[in-house]
Amino acid sequence: MRAIINNELIIKKMNFKNHLYALFPLMVFTLVVAIGIYLFYQKYGVPEKTIMILIVILYSLFALPSFFLHIEYFINDINVSLTIDSRNRQVIYEKYKHRIVFNFNEIEKLLFFGETKDFNNLTTQNYSYYYFEVKDNKSFIITSLVIRNIDHLINKVNVIKNRRLFPSILFENILKP
């Protein structure tokens, strides 16, 4: 859901369009695999057992990571609302009854984790998230299921980009020293 009032106030929540955008490479992959296997089966008459093994291998390598990220991001963003007020240079993050309000200049760290479009041939290419750290040791994570690109909305804030093939919130936290 998105509401824009006078191009100054933007309210973002998870929406169907962002879900489709994230899952689009997986849908294309599924279509290509289905057509390829059908044509391969028609031309060479490969046994069904071999086809099933091929499907399991391909989906284990390409589909499961997308499903994992989608579920992880969905759980992170349930009941999340992000409001960006450009006029007052303020951000409001809300999740359930937890609310963080801060000005743009209070952002101490804004990290981006995800695909930086240098290599984008994977089914996880459209998944990314932002890690906000503000004064008073407050922090939160907002994923691409809520907002795909925040750089142009929060002016004059340095975004540190971290390229990841598999931008998992859980794995990133486990691997921190």
Residue pairs with C-beta under 8 A, 6 or more apart in sequence:
1 11
1 12
1 13
1 15
2 10
2 11
2 12
2 13
2 15
3 9
3 10
3 11
4 10
6 87
7 86
8 85
8 86
8 87
9 83
9 84
9 85
9 86
9 87
10 83
10 84
10 86
10 153
11 81
11 82
11 83
12 81
12 82
12 83
12 84
12 146
12 147
13 80
13 81
13 82
13 146
14 74
14 77
14 78
14 80
14 145
14 146
18 144
18 145
18 146
18 147
18 148
19 70
19 145
21 126
21 144
21 148
22 66
22 69
22 70
22 73
22 126
22 127
22 144
22 145
23 66
23 70
23 126
24 126
25 66
25 122
25 123
25 124
25 125
25 126
26 62
26 63
26 66
26 123
29 62
29 63
29 123
30 63
33 55
33 58
37 51
37 54
37 55
40 46
40 51
41 51
62 122
62 123
63 123
65 122
65 123
65 124
65 166
66 123
66 124
66 127
68 168
69 124
69 127
69 166
69 167
69 168
70 127
70 145
72 168
72 169
72 170
73 127
73 129
73 143
73 144
73 145
73 169
74 145
76 129
76 141
76 143
76 169
77 142
77 143
77 145
77 146
79 95
79 96
80 93
80 94
80 95
80 142
80 146
81 92
81 93
81 94
81 95
82 91
82 92
82 93
82 94
82 142
82 146
82 147
83 91
83 92
83 93
83 94
84 90
84 91
84 150
84 153
84 154
85 91
85 92
86 153
86 155
88 103
89 103
89 104
89 105
90 101
90 102
90 103
90 104
91 101
91 102
91 103
91 104
91 107
91 132
91 154
92 99
92 100
92 101
93 99
93 100
93 101
93 132
93 140
93 142
94 100
95 140
100 134
100 138
100 140
102 134
102 135
102 138
104 154
104 155
104 156
104 157
106 134
106 135
107 132
107 133
107 134
107 154
107 157
108 133
108 134
108 135
109 131
109 132
109 133
109 160
110 130
110 131
110 132
110 133
110 150
110 154
110 157
110 158
110 159
110 160
111 130
111 131
111 133
111 159
111 160
111 162
112 128
112 129
112 130
112 151
112 159
112 160
112 161
112 162
113 128
113 129
113 130
113 131
113 162
113 164
113 167
113 172
114 127
114 128
114 129
114 144
114 162
114 163
114 164
114 167
115 122
115 124
115 125
115 126
115 127
115 128
115 163
115 164
115 165
115 167
116 161
116 163
118 163
119 165
122 165
124 165
124 166
124 167
126 144
126 148
127 143
127 144
127 167
128 143
128 144
128 148
128 167
129 141
129 142
129 143
129 144
129 167
129 169
130 141
130 142
130 143
130 147
130 150
130 159
131 139
131 140
131 141
132 139
132 140
132 141
132 142
133 139
141 169
142 150
143 169
147 153
150 159
151 159
164 172
